[in-house]
Structure formats: structure tokens, C-alpha cells
Amino acid sequence: MMSDKRITLAWTGASGAPYGLRLLECLLAADYEVYLLISSAARVVLATEHGLKLPSGPEAAQQALTAHLNCDASKLVVCGKEDWFSPVASGSAAPKKMVVCPCSAGTLASVAHGMSDNLLERAADVVLKERGQLLIVVRETPFSTLHLENMLKLSQMGVTIMPAAPGFYHQPQSIEDLVDFMVARILDHLGVEQGLVPRWGYDHRK
């Protein structure tokens, strides 16, 4: 029986690369096996927003990420965008959980309409058809009517829509604190234990 500590994580070209990188770090620290899908635009955004330039090859990218995060290389699998033999491409082998973080409006539309033109879109389609858990962290503003319609369509199919909108009640002191707020909420919805930010109503009472 396959371990339930497997997850697919996708990075797209929306702004918000630090969210995706921090989420990857937390999932690996929680001993999850992560299948990472990176769009071409996501590589550009990651280099622009975080200063991390990933090699184009999946294996080289995996090595660069594990070195950057100082984590167990055996837990991270970087998939090519047309690696149709990857486990995430098939309902018989794919992880039951997937997060697209950050998610661009274009990827949102493709997933909502089942395009499956690349491995990222196919992986999301697989999670939907297998009735798994799909979280989409949309990073766009303002939302057009099309964006809202696509989010509604996916929400009605059971997808959790989580706009990248961090809170401020924990009195963040840095950008990292804002990033951790969103990542903490994602981990909560995935059922992954985390202690990144104080919980409302508990720590404040002390």
C-alpha cells in the first residue's frame, strides 16, 4: 500500500514564489514525499522574487533545491512538464493531495476546464477525477468575472480556493512572517502539523 504522506506541489508563473518555496520546505520537514511540478514561467518568477535560478533539467533542479533547503534529496521528485510516465499523471499512482501554489489565472482557467495540456494540468485533472484533495492558492488582483467564475466552478467540484491573502492579526514583523501565515493555513487544510504562527484565541489569551 502506498504511503499517504505523498503530495503533488505545483508552482506556476504567478507572483508569490516565496509561498511555494516555503511550503515545499515545510512539507519536506514533515517527512512528506513531494512531487514538484514547475512551469517555465515559475522558474522566471522564482529567480526574480527569490534570487534562486533553477537549472532546466528535473534532476539538476532537484539537486539545486535540496542543496538550497538543506533537506533529504530522497523525498523530493522534480518532474518534467511532459513527463507523462510520472506517477502524478495516472489515477492509479498519483498522490491524493495536490497544491498549486502560487496559481496563475491561466493555470486556474486550464484546470477549471480540464485542458491537461501539460503534466501540471494533467496532475490536477487526476486529483479531481479521483476525488482527491486539491488546493489552489490564487495570486491575482483584482479578480475578473472570468477568474471568479473559474474559482466558483472548481469550488463546486470540491476544490479549496485559497487566495494568497495573509492576515495581520499576528502582528507580522517581516515578509517571512506574512509568507508563513499563508503556508500555515495551507498546512492546516492538508492536515499537516505546524507551528508557524500563533492560533487565534489561544496564544493571545496567555
C-alpha positions in Angstrom: 0.0 0.0 0.0 1.3 3.5 -0.9 2.2 5.9 1.9 -0.4 8.6 2.5 2.5 11.0 3.1 2.8 11.8 -0.6 1.7 15.1 -2.2 2.0 16.9 -5.5 3.1 20.5 -5.4 2.9 22.8 -8.4 4.5 26.2 -9.0 3.2 28.4 -11.8 4.2 31.9 -13.1 2.0 33.9 -10.7 3.8 36.2 -8.2 4.3 34.5 -4.9 7.2 32.2 -5.4 8.3 32.5 -1.7 5.0 30.9 -0.7 5.7 27.9 -2.9 9.3 27.5 -1.7 8.4 27.8 2.0 5.6 25.3 1.5 8.0 22.9 -0.1 10.4 23.3 2.8 7.7 22.6 5.4 6.3 19.6 3.6 9.8 18.0 3.3 10.4 18.8 7.0 7.2 17.0 7.8 8.6 13.9 6.0 6.3 14.1 3.0 7.4 12.7 -0.4 6.8 15.7 -2.7 6.3 15.5 -6.5 7.2 19.0 -7.6 5.9 20.5 -10.9 7.5 23.7 -12.1 6.2 25.7 -15.1 8.7 27.7 -17.3 7.2 30.9 -16.0 7.5 29.8 -12.4 11.3 29.5 -12.9 11.4 33.1 -14.1 9.4 34.3 -11.1 11.4 32.3 -8.6 14.6 33.9 -9.9 13.0 37.3 -9.9 11.4 37.2 -6.5 13.7 34.9 -4.6 17.0 35.1 -6.5 17.0 31.3 -7.0 17.8 30.3 -10.5 16.9 26.6 -11.1 18.5 24.5 -13.9 16.1 23.5 -16.6 16.6 19.7 -16.1 14.5 18.0 -13.5 17.4 16.1 -11.8 19.6 19.2 -11.7 16.7 21.3 -10.3 16.1 18.7 -7.6 19.7 18.8 -6.6 19.7 22.6 -6.5 16.5 22.7 -4.4 17.7 20.1 -1.9 21.0 22.0 -1.6 19.2 25.3 -1.1 16.8 23.9 1.5 19.4 21.5 3.1 16.9 18.7 3.0 16.7 15.0 2.3 17.0 14.6 -1.5 15.2 11.2 -1.5 11.9 12.9 -0.5 11.8 15.3 -3.5 11.0 14.4 -7.1 11.0 17.2 -9.6 9.0 16.2 -12.7 9.5 17.5 -16.2 6.5 19.3 -17.7 5.9 16.5 -20.2 6.9 13.5 -18.1 3.8 11.5 -18.9 5.3 8.5 -17.1 5.4 10.3 -13.8 3.1 8.8 -11.1 1.2 12.1 -10.9 -0.1 11.5 -14.5 -2.1 8.4 -13.6 -5.0 7.9 -11.2 -3.6 4.5 -10.2 -0.4 6.0 -8.8 -0.8 9.7 -8.1 -0.8 11.2 -4.6 -4.3 12.0 -3.4 -3.4 15.6 -2.4 -2.2 18.4 -4.6 -1.5 22.1 -4.0 -0.9 24.7 -6.8 1.0 27.5 -5.0 1.2 30.1 -6.4 -1.5 29.6 -9.0 -1.8 31.9 -12.0 -5.1 32.9 -13.6 -4.1 31.0 -16.7 -3.5 27.8 -14.8 -6.7 28.3 -12.9 -8.6 28.5 -16.2 -6.9 25.4 -17.6 -7.6 23.3 -14.5 -11.2 24.5 -14.4 -11.8 23.4 -18.0 -9.8 20.2 -17.8 -7.2 21.2 -20.5 -4.5 18.7 -19.5 -2.0 20.2 -22.0 1.0 19.6 -19.7 1.8 17.5 -16.7 0.8 20.2 -14.2 -2.7 20.4 -15.7 -2.9 16.7 -16.0 -1.9 16.1 -12.4 -4.7 18.5 -11.2 -7.2 16.7 -13.5 -6.2 13.4 -12.0 -6.8 14.6 -8.4 -10.2 15.9 -9.5 -11.3 12.7 -11.2 -10.0 10.6 -8.3 -11.9 12.7 -5.8 -8.7 13.7 -4.1 -7.9 17.0 -2.3 -6.9 19.9 -4.5 -5.9 23.3 -3.0 -5.4 26.3 -5.3 -3.6 29.3 -4.0 -4.6 32.0 -6.5 -2.3 35.1 -6.7 -4.0 37.8 -8.8 -5.7 41.1 -8.2 -8.2 42.3 -9.0 -10.2 39.2 -10.0 -12.1 39.5 -13.3 -15.5 37.9 -13.7 -13.8 35.0 -15.6 -11.4 34.4 -12.7 -14.4 34.4 -10.2 -16.4 32.0 -12.5 -13.4 29.6 -12.8 -12.9 29.6 -9.0 -16.7 29.0 -8.4 -16.6 26.2 -10.9 -13.7 24.5 -9.1 -15.2 25.2 -5.7 -18.4 23.5 -6.7 -16.2 20.4 -7.6 -14.8 20.4 -4.1 -11.6 22.3 -4.7 -10.4 24.6 -1.9 -9.7 28.1 -3.2 -7.2 29.9 -1.1 -6.3 33.4 -2.4 -2.8 34.5 -1.3 -4.2 37.0 1.3 -2.2 36.9 4.6 -3.7 38.2 7.8 -2.1 40.7 10.1 -3.6 39.9 13.5 -0.4 38.0 14.4 1.5 41.3 14.1 4.0 40.2 11.4 7.4 41.8 11.6 8.8 40.6 8.3 7.8 39.4 4.8 8.7 35.9 6.1 6.0 36.2 8.7 3.4 37.0 6.0 4.6 34.1 3.9 4.4 31.8 7.0 0.8 32.9 7.6 -0.4 31.6 4.3 1.7 28.5 4.4 0.4 27.7 7.9 -3.2 27.9 6.6 -2.3 25.6 3.7 -0.8 23.1 6.0 -3.8 23.2 8.3 -6.1 22.3 5.4 -3.8 19.5 4.4 -3.8 18.1 7.9 -0.1 18.7 8.4 1.0 19.7 11.9 2.6 23.1 12.0 3.6 25.8 14.5 4.5 28.6 12.1 2.1 31.3 13.5 0.1 31.7 16.7 -3.5 30.5 16.6 -6.3 32.9 17.1 -7.8 32.9 20.5 -5.2 30.6 22.1 -1.8 32.3 22.3 -3.4 35.7 22.8 -5.2 34.5 25.9 -1.9 33.7 27.5 
